Amino acid sequence: MASILKFGGTSLMNGVAFKKSADIIMGKHRPLVVLSAVHGVTKTLENLLYFSEESNKQTVQKQLDKIYSIHNTIMDELSLDVVVKNKINNLIKNKLDFNTGLIKQVFEHPTRFGSQYLKENIMVTGEQISGIIMSNYLKMCGRDTKLIEGNELFICGGLINPYPQEISKIMIKNRIVPLLNTYEIPIITGFYGRDRHDNIITFGRNGSDVTATFIADTLGINRVEIYKVEVNETNTGWKTGLIGVVGDNGETISELFFDEAMTIAQTGRDVLSYGMLRPLVTNKNIIIIIKNTMHPELVGTTIVQNKL
């Protein structure tokens, strides 16, 4: 039976984390993989857009340099070849270089309505890069992969209502079901889809979790494993001992009923969101398991409709 594995940004924050995530993927039977952007990249893209609107080219360049540095360091740590590096660096340039990229139009017309769609396109750059890196690293490890972008799977209502519409289920089945009987591992970029005019639309906070649970609901896959790691105060590494959803006493909550999870999600904690849990409103068979990427052998938090 297939399972969905979703890796958050802290699960991809450096080469060590990518390798650990890849080991988890390769150890599963028929995995479908959903990826977030590398930790810190989405925030950097937000900063880049903000300073573009402020016409602050010098600070924009600093944010762009940071994007290049984060991903090139990871690619070096994974020993990816120059073809992959060039592909990713060209993607960054085509989107984020304020002399030639998409962001140039935002820089020149920050308040134009169409610029909002350009911003959405820019904001998914991190997920696109994560997909390219993971897909090629797994290939380097001898696994066949198929990279699928979120806009190939999801149709959304638009900027006001970004949650995937029902037609997305047809697109998901057409695109993914044929892969389930092959040796190819689907690598899916989380966090975004498109509207009916092919504009990129992001799902908002914890958008990659939305990607994972919506696909599970569509394909009748009852197991979704969400891998996260808490970072330390200096944002340079991982905390130890925080596995799954942690209660006020600092201990892992091993089991949560759907209503309890929804209550926690409403507090704004990153580990849970309404979008992630929404398919459980109608699909009582989905089990969500939140685990620690660096310690996948340890029991995390299991979210179910009814107590096990």
BELURLIN-V134285 format. One record per residue. RES is the residue in one letter. PHI is phi in whole degrees, -180 to 180 (999 if undefined). OMEGA is omega in radians with two decimals (999 if undefined). D_CENTER is the distance of its C-alpha to the mean C-alpha in whole Angstrom. Layout:
BEGIN
res = (RES | RES)
phi = (PHI | PHI)
omega = (OMEGA | OMEGA)
d_center = (D_CENTER | D_CENTER)
END
This chain:
BEGIN
res = (M | A | S | I | L | K | F | G | G | T | S | L | M | N | G | V | A | F | K | K | S | A | D | I | I | M | G | K | H | R | P | L | V | V | L | S | A | V | H | G | V | T | K | T | L | E | N | L | L | Y | F | S | E | E | S | N | K | Q | T | V | Q | K | Q | L | D | K | I | Y | S | I | H | N | T | I | M | D | E | L | S | L | D | V | V | V | K | N | K | I | N | N | L | I | K | N | K | L | D | F | N | T | G | L | I | K | Q | V | F | E | H | P | T | R | F | G | S | Q | Y | L | K | E | N | I | M | V | T | G | E | Q | I | S | G | I | I | M | S | N | Y | L | K | M | C | G | R | D | T | K | L | I | E | G | N | E | L | F | I | C | G | G | L | I | N | P | Y | P | Q | E | I | S | K | I | M | I | K | N | R | I | V | P | L | L | N | T | Y | E | I | P | I | I | T | G | F | Y | G | R | D | R | H | D | N | I | I | T | F | G | R | N | G | S | D | V | T | A | T | F | I | A | D | T | L | G | I | N | R | V | E | I | Y | K | V | E | V | N | E | T | N | T | G | W | K | T | G | L | I | G | V | V | G | D | N | G | E | T | I | S | E | L | F | F | D | E | A | M | T | I | A | Q | T | G | R | D | V | L | S | Y | G | M | L | R | P | L | V | T | N | K | N | I | I | I | I | I | K | N | T | M | H | P | E | L | V | G | T | T | I | V | Q | N | K | L)
phi = (999 | -70 | -136 | -103 | -116 | -113 | -113 | -77 | -61 | -72 | -79 | -131 | -76 | -161 | -63 | -59 | -66 | -59 | -64 | -64 | -63 | -63 | -62 | -63 | -60 | -70 | -89 | -103 | -90 | 52 | -80 | -112 | -109 | -119 | -120 | -93 | -74 | -57 | -50 | 92 | -73 | -61 | -64 | -64 | -66 | -61 | -63 | -61 | -67 | -61 | -74 | -66 | -65 | -86 | 59 | -101 | -64 | -63 | -72 | -58 | -63 | -63 | -67 | -64 | -60 | -65 | -61 | -58 | -63 | -56 | -78 | -69 | -64 | -62 | -63 | -66 | -65 | -93 | 59 | -73 | -79 | -66 | -63 | -66 | -60 | -65 | -62 | -72 | -66 | -69 | -61 | -61 | -63 | -66 | -98 | -112 | -71 | -78 | -96 | -132 | -89 | -56 | -65 | -59 | -69 | -66 | -60 | -81 | -136 | -64 | -101 | -66 | -58 | -62 | -65 | -63 | -70 | -64 | -63 | -60 | -62 | -66 | -67 | -95 | -57 | -62 | -65 | -62 | -68 | -56 | -62 | -64 | -63 | -65 | -59 | -75 | -67 | -64 | -63 | -63 | -87 | 94 | -105 | -83 | -133 | -133 | -82 | -126 | -85 | -58 | -75 | -83 | -117 | -123 | -108 | -112 | -68 | 135 | -64 | -79 | -127 | -82 | -68 | -58 | -88 | -60 | -61 | -61 | -65 | -66 | -63 | -63 | -63 | -64 | -88 | -100 | -53 | -60 | -82 | -68 | -104 | -118 | -93 | -76 | -92 | -69 | -110 | -111 | -78 | -83 | 90 | -155 | -140 | -149 | -93 | -74 | -106 | 70 | -80 | -64 | -131 | -91 | -87 | 92 | -55 | 57 | -62 | -70 | -67 | -60 | -53 | -66 | -75 | -66 | -65 | -59 | -62 | -66 | -95 | 69 | -90 | -93 | -124 | -121 | -105 | -111 | -103 | -138 | -139 | -78 | -92 | -80 | -64 | -89 | 65 | -112 | -164 | -108 | -77 | -106 | 89 | -95 | -118 | 71 | -87 | -105 | -80 | -62 | -86 | 84 | -99 | -66 | -87 | -73 | -146 | -131 | -78 | -51 | -63 | -66 | -64 | -63 | -62 | -66 | -59 | -73 | -83 | 87 | -69 | -65 | -70 | -137 | -150 | -62 | -59 | -62 | -89 | -53 | -61 | -72 | -61 | -112 | -106 | -85 | -95 | -73 | -114 | -104 | -118 | -104 | -129 | -98 | -59 | -77 | -136 | -67 | -76 | -84 | -69 | -104 | -110 | -107 | -110 | -135 | -72 | -127 | -58 | -74)
omega = (3.14 | 3.02 | 3.13 | 3.11 | 3.11 | -3.11 | 3.12 | -3.04 | 3.12 | 3.06 | -3.08 | -2.91 | 3.07 | -3.09 | 3.11 | -3.13 | 3.09 | -3.14 | 3.13 | 3.11 | 3.12 | 3.10 | 3.11 | -3.14 | -3.07 | 3.12 | -3.10 | 3.06 | 3.10 | 3.12 | 2.89 | -2.98 | 3.06 | -3.05 | 2.96 | 2.97 | 3.03 | -3.13 | 3.10 | -3.06 | -3.14 | 3.09 | 3.11 | 3.09 | 3.07 | 3.11 | -3.14 | 3.11 | 3.14 | -3.10 | 3.02 | 3.12 | 3.11 | -3.13 | -3.13 | -3.04 | -3.10 | 3.14 | 3.05 | -3.14 | 3.11 | 3.11 | 3.11 | 3.11 | 3.13 | 3.11 | 3.10 | -3.04 | -3.12 | -3.01 | 3.12 | 3.06 | 3.11 | -3.13 | 3.08 | 3.14 | 3.13 | -3.13 | 3.09 | -3.02 | -3.02 | 3.12 | 3.12 | 3.13 | 3.14 | 3.14 | -3.12 | 3.14 | 3.05 | 3.07 | 3.12 | -3.12 | -3.08 | 3.14 | -2.85 | 3.10 | -3.02 | 3.02 | -3.04 | -3.00 | 3.11 | -3.06 | 3.09 | 3.14 | 3.06 | 3.14 | -3.08 | -3.08 | -3.01 | -3.07 | 3.13 | -3.07 | -3.13 | 3.12 | 3.13 | 3.10 | 3.06 | 3.11 | 3.10 | 3.12 | 3.13 | -3.06 | -3.13 | -3.12 | -3.11 | 3.11 | 3.11 | 3.14 | 3.11 | 3.14 | 3.14 | -3.13 | -3.08 | -3.14 | -3.10 | 3.09 | 3.10 | 3.07 | 3.11 | 3.11 | 3.06 | 3.14 | 3.04 | 3.14 | 3.03 | 3.14 | -3.12 | 3.13 | -3.09 | -3.12 | 3.00 | -3.01 | -2.94 | 2.94 | -3.11 | 3.14 | -3.11 | -3.08 | -3.10 | -3.12 | -2.99 | -3.10 | -3.10 | 3.09 | -3.05 | 3.14 | 3.11 | -3.11 | 3.09 | -3.14 | 3.13 | -3.14 | -3.13 | -3.03 | -2.97 | -3.07 | 3.12 | -3.13 | -3.01 | 3.12 | 3.09 | 3.10 | -3.14 | 3.09 | 3.08 | 3.05 | -2.98 | 3.08 | -3.11 | 2.91 | -3.02 | 2.99 | 3.09 | 3.02 | -3.06 | 3.08 | 3.10 | 3.02 | 3.08 | 3.11 | 3.10 | -3.07 | -3.11 | -3.05 | -3.11 | -3.07 | 3.12 | 3.05 | 3.05 | 3.11 | -3.05 | -3.05 | 3.09 | 3.10 | 3.11 | 3.13 | -3.10 | -3.02 | -3.12 | 3.08 | -2.96 | -3.09 | 3.07 | 3.11 | -3.12 | -3.07 | 3.14 | 3.02 | 3.06 | 3.11 | 3.13 | -3.03 | -3.12 | 3.08 | -3.08 | -3.10 | -3.05 | 2.93 | 3.08 | 3.01 | 3.13 | -3.07 | 3.10 | 3.10 | -3.06 | 3.13 | -3.13 | 3.14 | 3.13 | -3.13 | 3.08 | 3.01 | -2.98 | -3.05 | 3.11 | 2.97 | -3.07 | -3.12 | 3.12 | 3.11 | 3.12 | 3.11 | 3.11 | -3.14 | -3.11 | 3.10 | 3.10 | 3.12 | -3.06 | -3.02 | -3.14 | 3.06 | 3.12 | -3.13 | 3.10 | -3.02 | -3.02 | 3.13 | -3.14 | 3.10 | -3.08 | -3.13 | -3.04 | -3.09 | -3.08 | 3.01 | 3.09 | 3.13 | -3.13 | -3.03 | 3.11 | -3.07 | -3.07 | 3.11 | -3.04 | -3.13 | -3.10 | 3.13 | 3.09 | 3.12 | 3.09 | 3.14 | -3.11 | 3.07 | -3.12 | 3.14 | 3.14 | 999)
d_center = (23 | 19 | 16 | 13 | 11 | 7 | 7 | 6 | 7 | 10 | 10 | 10 | 12 | 15 | 17 | 18 | 14 | 13 | 17 | 16 | 13 | 15 | 18 | 16 | 15 | 19 | 20 | 19 | 21 | 19 | 16 | 13 | 10 | 6 | 4 | 2 | 5 | 8 | 10 | 12 | 11 | 10 | 13 | 15 | 14 | 16 | 19 | 19 | 20 | 22 | 24 | 24 | 26 | 28 | 29 | 29 | 28 | 29 | 26 | 24 | 25 | 24 | 20 | 20 | 22 | 19 | 16 | 19 | 20 | 16 | 15 | 19 | 20 | 17 | 18 | 22 | 21 | 19 | 23 | 21 | 24 | 24 | 23 | 20 | 20 | 22 | 20 | 17 | 20 | 21 | 18 | 17 | 21 | 21 | 19 | 19 | 23 | 25 | 28 | 27 | 23 | 22 | 22 | 26 | 26 | 24 | 26 | 29 | 29 | 27 | 28 | 28 | 26 | 25 | 23 | 21 | 19 | 19 | 17 | 15 | 15 | 15 | 12 | 9 | 11 | 8 | 6 | 9 | 11 | 8 | 9 | 13 | 13 | 12 | 14 | 17 | 17 | 17 | 20 | 22 | 22 | 23 | 21 | 20 | 17 | 16 | 13 | 12 | 11 | 10 | 13 | 15 | 14 | 14 | 17 | 17 | 20 | 19 | 19 | 21 | 19 | 16 | 15 | 15 | 19 | 21 | 21 | 18 | 19 | 22 | 19 | 17 | 20 | 22 | 19 | 18 | 21 | 23 | 20 | 21 | 24 | 24 | 23 | 20 | 16 | 14 | 11 | 8 | 6 | 4 | 5 | 9 | 12 | 16 | 19 | 22 | 23 | 20 | 19 | 15 | 14 | 11 | 11 | 11 | 11 | 8 | 7 | 4 | 7 | 9 | 8 | 9 | 12 | 13 | 13 | 15 | 18 | 18 | 19 | 21 | 19 | 20 | 18 | 14 | 13 | 10 | 11 | 11 | 14 | 16 | 17 | 20 | 22 | 23 | 19 | 20 | 19 | 19 | 21 | 22 | 23 | 20 | 19 | 17 | 19 | 22 | 25 | 27 | 29 | 26 | 26 | 23 | 24 | 24 | 24 | 23 | 25 | 23 | 25 | 24 | 21 | 21 | 23 | 21 | 18 | 21 | 21 | 18 | 17 | 13 | 13 | 14 | 14 | 16 | 13 | 12 | 16 | 17 | 18 | 20 | 22 | 24 | 22 | 24 | 23 | 20 | 19 | 16 | 16 | 15 | 15 | 16 | 14 | 17 | 20 | 18 | 22 | 23 | 22 | 20 | 20 | 20 | 20 | 22 | 25 | 28 | 29 | 29)
END
